[in-house]
Amino acid sequence: MVKLTFKNFLSLGILAELIILIFFYLSSENIGDIFRMSARYSGRLSLIVYLVCFYHFTFSFIKKKSIYKLNQSVIIFCVLHYIHFIYLSLSVYLNDLPIIPSKLTGGFIAYLMILIYPIVINKIKKIIFHFIYFYYVGIVMVITYLERIRGNFEGAEPELFHYIGLVSIIISLLAFGLYFNKYRRLINN
């Protein structure tokens, strides 16, 4: 039996990203659609990994467990979300989608945070900065799903998954927030 190590999880995530790309390469008519659909499903994978990271974050601090799993999961999230970013960038470029800077600012900051956080996670001493990271990235995802549901993304009609993703993030943000509040004395010690 294969032991699931950090390298194995990272390899599985990268393999999943490649399978997404290959699937849409084989099933799409044009290159723009390949990357549009790859970005869509890669983003769903990123959502799942983000929620796993948030779970590890919650229990790393409340249960005073090692942040080892958190470190590993945020590295995996960073790598997979940057693959998603490549797909997304290629989709925007190849489909000649308009770029509206005011709408991109929040997402740009989130991508920078996703890139920097795995590097600085062990240097952060105040838990508020961890909160800022997880809640900011989560709120950007909420806004993204809301915009998709409203039909404000060209080439992406609202789907059931958008509602599931939105509800999952909101429930996680609220539940983890309440959980943190309940155990804040333990966290601050």
C-alpha positions as CSV (number, residue, x, y, z in Angstrom):
1,M,0.0,0.0,0.0
2,V,1.3,3.5,-0.9
3,K,1.8,5.8,2.0
4,L,0.2,9.2,1.4
5,T,3.0,11.7,2.0
6,F,3.3,15.4,1.2
7,K,5.0,14.6,-2.1
8,N,2.3,12.0,-3.0
9,F,-0.5,14.5,-2.3
10,L,1.3,17.2,-4.3
11,S,1.9,14.8,-7.1
12,L,-1.8,13.7,-7.0
13,G,-2.9,17.4,-7.2
14,I,-0.6,18.1,-10.1
15,L,-1.8,14.9,-11.8
16,A,-5.4,16.0,-11.3
17,E,-4.6,19.4,-12.9
18,L,-3.0,17.6,-15.9
19,I,-6.0,15.2,-16.2
20,I,-8.3,18.2,-16.3
21,L,-6.2,19.8,-19.1
22,I,-5.9,16.6,-21.1
23,F,-9.7,15.8,-20.7
24,F,-10.6,19.2,-22.1
25,Y,-7.9,19.0,-24.8
26,L,-9.5,15.8,-26.0
27,S,-13.1,17.0,-25.8
28,S,-12.9,20.7,-26.9
29,E,-13.0,22.1,-30.4
30,N,-10.7,25.1,-29.9
31,I,-7.8,26.0,-27.7
32,G,-9.7,28.9,-26.0
33,D,-12.4,26.4,-24.8
34,I,-9.7,24.0,-23.5
35,F,-8.3,26.6,-21.2
36,R,-11.7,28.1,-20.3
37,M,-13.0,24.7,-19.1
38,S,-9.6,23.7,-17.5
39,A,-9.7,26.9,-15.5
40,R,-13.3,26.3,-14.4
41,Y,-12.6,22.8,-13.1
42,S,-9.1,23.6,-11.8
43,G,-10.8,26.4,-9.7
44,R,-13.1,23.8,-8.2
45,L,-10.1,21.7,-7.2
46,S,-8.6,24.8,-5.7
47,L,-11.7,25.4,-3.6
48,I,-11.6,21.9,-2.2
49,V,-7.9,22.3,-1.3
50,Y,-8.5,25.7,0.2
51,L,-11.2,24.2,2.5
52,V,-8.8,21.5,3.6
53,C,-6.2,24.2,4.4
54,F,-8.8,26.1,6.4
55,Y,-9.6,23.0,8.3
56,H,-5.9,22.4,9.1
57,F,-5.5,26.0,10.1
58,T,-8.4,25.8,12.5
59,F,-7.2,22.7,14.3
60,S,-3.5,23.5,14.2
61,F,-4.2,26.5,16.5
62,I,-7.2,25.4,18.6
63,K,-5.9,21.9,19.3
64,K,-2.4,23.2,19.6
65,K,-1.3,20.6,17.1
66,S,1.7,21.0,14.9
67,I,1.3,23.2,12.0
68,Y,3.1,20.7,9.8
69,K,-0.1,19.6,8.0
70,L,-1.1,23.2,7.6
71,N,2.3,24.0,6.0
72,Q,2.0,21.1,3.6
73,S,-1.6,21.9,2.6
74,V,-0.9,25.6,1.9
75,I,2.1,24.6,-0.3
76,I,-0.2,22.2,-2.2
77,F,-2.9,24.9,-2.4
78,C,-0.3,27.5,-3.7
79,V,1.1,25.1,-6.4
80,L,-2.4,24.0,-7.6
81,H,-3.9,27.5,-7.5
82,Y,-1.0,28.8,-9.6
83,I,-1.7,26.1,-12.2
84,H,-5.3,27.3,-12.1
85,F,-4.0,30.9,-12.6
86,I,-2.1,29.8,-15.7
87,Y,-5.2,28.1,-17.1
88,L,-7.2,31.2,-16.2
89,S,-4.7,33.6,-17.8
90,L,-4.6,31.6,-21.0
91,S,-8.3,31.4,-21.1
92,V,-8.6,35.2,-20.8
93,Y,-5.9,35.7,-23.5
94,L,-7.1,33.1,-25.9
95,N,-10.8,34.0,-25.6
96,D,-10.0,37.7,-25.8
97,L,-11.9,38.5,-22.7
98,P,-11.9,42.1,-21.4
99,I,-9.7,42.8,-18.4
100,I,-11.2,45.3,-16.0
101,P,-8.5,46.4,-13.5
102,S,-10.9,47.5,-10.8
103,K,-12.4,44.0,-10.7
104,L,-9.0,42.3,-10.7
105,T,-7.5,44.2,-7.8
106,G,-8.9,42.0,-5.0
107,G,-8.0,38.8,-6.8
108,F,-4.5,40.0,-7.6
109,I,-3.9,40.7,-3.9
110,A,-5.3,37.2,-3.0
111,Y,-2.9,35.6,-5.6
112,L,0.0,37.4,-4.0
113,M,-1.1,36.3,-0.6
114,I,-1.4,32.7,-1.8
115,L,2.1,32.9,-3.2
116,I,3.7,34.5,-0.1
117,Y,1.9,32.7,2.7
118,P,3.7,29.3,2.4
119,I,7.0,31.2,2.6
120,V,6.1,33.3,5.7
121,I,3.7,31.0,7.6
122,N,6.3,29.9,10.2
123,K,7.4,33.5,10.8
124,I,4.0,34.8,11.6
125,K,3.6,35.0,15.4
126,K,0.3,36.8,15.7
127,I,-2.7,34.6,14.8
128,I,-4.6,37.7,13.4
129,F,-2.3,37.6,10.3
130,H,-3.3,34.0,9.7
131,F,-7.0,35.0,10.0
132,I,-6.5,37.8,7.5
133,Y,-5.0,35.4,5.0
134,F,-7.7,32.7,5.3
135,Y,-10.6,35.1,5.5
136,Y,-9.4,37.4,2.7
137,V,-8.8,34.5,0.3
138,G,-12.2,33.1,1.3
139,I,-14.0,36.4,0.8
140,V,-12.4,36.8,-2.6
141,M,-13.7,33.3,-3.5
142,V,-17.2,34.2,-2.2
143,I,-17.2,37.3,-4.4
144,T,-16.1,35.2,-7.4
145,Y,-18.9,32.7,-6.9
146,L,-21.4,35.5,-6.4
147,E,-20.3,37.1,-9.6
148,R,-20.6,33.7,-11.4
149,I,-24.1,33.2,-10.0
150,R,-25.1,36.7,-11.2
151,G,-23.8,35.8,-14.7
152,N,-21.1,38.5,-14.7
153,F,-18.4,36.1,-16.1
154,E,-18.4,35.9,-19.9
155,G,-18.5,32.3,-21.0
156,A,-19.5,30.9,-17.6
157,E,-23.2,30.4,-17.0
158,P,-24.3,29.9,-13.4
159,E,-24.2,26.2,-12.4
160,L,-25.2,24.2,-9.4
161,F,-21.6,24.0,-8.4
162,H,-21.4,27.7,-8.0
163,Y,-24.1,27.6,-5.4
164,I,-22.5,24.6,-3.7
165,G,-19.1,26.4,-3.6
166,L,-20.6,29.6,-2.3
167,V,-22.5,27.9,0.5
168,S,-19.5,25.7,1.4
169,I,-17.2,28.8,1.8
170,I,-19.8,30.8,3.7
171,I,-20.5,27.9,6.1
172,S,-16.8,27.3,6.6
173,L,-16.0,31.0,7.3
174,L,-18.9,31.2,9.8
175,A,-18.4,27.8,11.4
176,F,-14.6,28.2,11.8
177,G,-15.1,31.8,13.0
178,L,-17.6,30.7,15.7
179,Y,-15.3,27.8,16.6
180,F,-12.3,30.2,16.9
181,N,-14.4,32.6,19.0
182,K,-15.4,29.8,21.3
183,Y,-11.8,28.7,21.9
184,R,-10.1,32.1,21.7
185,R,-8.6,31.8,25.2
186,L,-6.9,28.6,24.2
187,I,-5.6,30.2,21.0
188,N,-4.2,33.3,22.7
189,N,-2.2,31.3,25.2
